[in-house]
Amino acid sequence: MPDSKIPDQIIDEANRLRGEIRRHDHLYYVLDSPEVSDAEYDSLFRKLQKLEEKYPELVTTDSPTQRVGGQPLEKFGELPHAIPMLSLSNVFEESELMEFDARVKRTIGNGNRVDYVVEPKLDGVALELVYDNGVLKSGSTRGDGYTGEDVTANVRTIKAIPLKVKSEGCFAAATLIDVRGEIFMDRAEFDEFNRSRDEAGLSAFANPRNAAAGSLRQLDPKITAKRPLKFLAHGVGRVEGPMPDTQMELLEGLHALGLPANLSHTRLCGGINEALSHYRELEKIRERLPYEIDGAVVKVNSLADQVALGLKTRSPRWAVAFKFEPVQATTKILKIEVNVGRTGALTPVAIMEPVGVGGVTVSRATLHNQDEIDRKDVREGDTVLIQRAGDVIPKVVRVIREVRPSHSQPYSIPDKCPVCNSQAIRLESQAAKRCVNVSCPARLKETIRHFASRGAMDIEGLGVKLVEQLVDRELVHDPADLYALKKETLASLERMAEKSATNILDALERSKNVSADRFLYALGIPLVGEHVARLLVEAFRDIDTLSRQNADEIQKIYGIGPEVAQSVAVFFREPRNENMIARLLNAGVAPVSPPAPEAGAKTPLAGKTFVFTGTLSMERANAKAAVEAAGGNVTGSVSRKTDYVVVGDQPGSKYDKAKELGVTILTEDDFKELAKI
């Protein structure tokens, strides 16, 4: 618990920042749909870091500052990283870069010049490739830094990634090598890709990074194969074989293997001043490069010095990302519109005079919610400074009040939904106002799309254009109406024929046999994603039992917070939602509950909390599954509440923390015996 001497407002601010950062982590890393720019996210993170530095008692083991990144998606298999894939610390000022240089010199005992390699910082998706005896064995995303998503099947379709590397250069004798780099799309190919999606009636991606992430995370490798993905290698993890002496030789060694390496515009710099000079050069040419970069990565060139400098919890001490200044421009807000999302959230959007920002013409910027509008005092007719930091989504930085029209009035989001004119309310602890009408046309289209999506009911063929026709023609008023559609009705719609109508009906029929957690997720309950849906179904077994619980009972579930519990309870108390679920069940939708736990005595793992560290001979995902199947929990950090720390080869700081706290330490063999594996 934080020290009682810390002011309550400081504790509340730290908790608020953690909540915001976790939410944005989930949107960015899991859903690939960020709401804020990189600069705004960095600002939140740095605020939390500064609070925790000033008040060390505030630091918690689950703080975003104490971990690497977001949790991996569970729709793919998991692959552990033999050596953690850490994030980079960010610096934004020249003085911070100079402080980094000074720390490096102090640590390695070198008062003279340190050589650095300065590389363009690609704005892509981190990827690890494992080559075993020269042959591509696996590909995985960063995930939480310790375990990533197994995207091997998709990686094998990317032509930029060789299935077999050459036996040349400094890594020629390596029997196993973990290659690390970025998946990305060139700007021109991204624009062409978005044009083709528009012609096909599909929604466009916001930026090349999101397009690359979405393409890499396709369940069907054939889809990934059609996407214009590229790869650049910039580092290694585990290497079984001789290592070069420097970072520059490492990059050249990757290139010699036949891998596309991040050598173009990378420079070996003699000292920090040369590194700063190359950073400035990269900033000048960033818009002329074929791909997006949002800064420069400055790495100590000597690999021996890198080892001596070591690692922090979240990042290496031998490298930093020096981020570019956000690209800014001035424009005028013509009006403020309100969009209605799938959950009924009313989101204010500034419609602006078109302006070029960093090579992209923008005319819209989200204002997020009423609190954000009030904080910045944004009004219609205002001249504003906007910025674009590493992506296409712009942000209103501030209002230029000196030129504000004298007749301007403060803006308030209306109390009525702009689409259906129903009441819009703001729940306690929620930032957004929401339309309460579940049949609101704007909300309904998104509800149906979500209901039919792959992670939910997986109704193949029910795309954007078809959903719009069904709603616009008032053929569907909620998801239950989908199962009452007739072939002749579907065949009469645009771009539909009898065969297409039959395919849709077949897909609807197949979707009736769905797992209970996917059905729960498909209902579109605010704050209930795939992971939360699984937790709820595992706890209450079926939807009917869950629907009869109050918020207090729901919140007792490990991993469920008060806001989620309230959201679920309110959803099931709404009569129109009850009616919709009843009609879905009457139509033949039959959610399948997970297998009941085996009767009998408790296992030694029941109720116990485990942490894994180091490299295990068994797959980390299998070890985790064994614990959870026996009623235990697996977490990513060690605390006094941890029961066991399982240690593999080359354990990290978690092992030291366990010894410090007196937590029971198990070898892998001890764990297997305990878990009866």
Secondary structure by P-SEA (a helix, b strand, c coil): cccccccaaaaaaaaaaaaaaaaaaaaccccccccccaaaaaaaaaaaaaaaaacccccccccccccccccccccbbbbbbcccbbbbbbbccaaaaaaaaaaaaaaaccccbbbbbbbccccbbbbbbbbcccccccccccccccccccaaaaaaaccccccccccccccccccbbbbbbbbbccaaaaaaaaaaaaaacbbbbccaaaaaaaaaacccaaaaaacbbbbbbcccccccccccccaaaaaaaaaaaccccccccccccccaaaaaaaaaaaaaacccccccccbbbbbcccaaaaaaacccccccccccccccccbbbbbbbcbbbbbbcccbbbbbbbbccccccccccccccccccaaaaaaaccccccbbbbbbcccccccccccccccccccbbbbbccccccccccbbbbcccccbbbccccccaaaaaaaaaaaacccccccccccaaaaaaaaaacccccccccccccaaaaaacccccaaaaaaaaaaaaaaccccaaaaaaacccccccaaaaaaaaaacccaaaaaacccccccccccccaaaaaaaaaaaacaaaaaaaaaaaaacbbbbbccccccccccccccbbbbbcccccccaaaaaaaaaaabbbbbccccccccbbbbcccccaaaaaaaaaccccccaaaaaaaacc
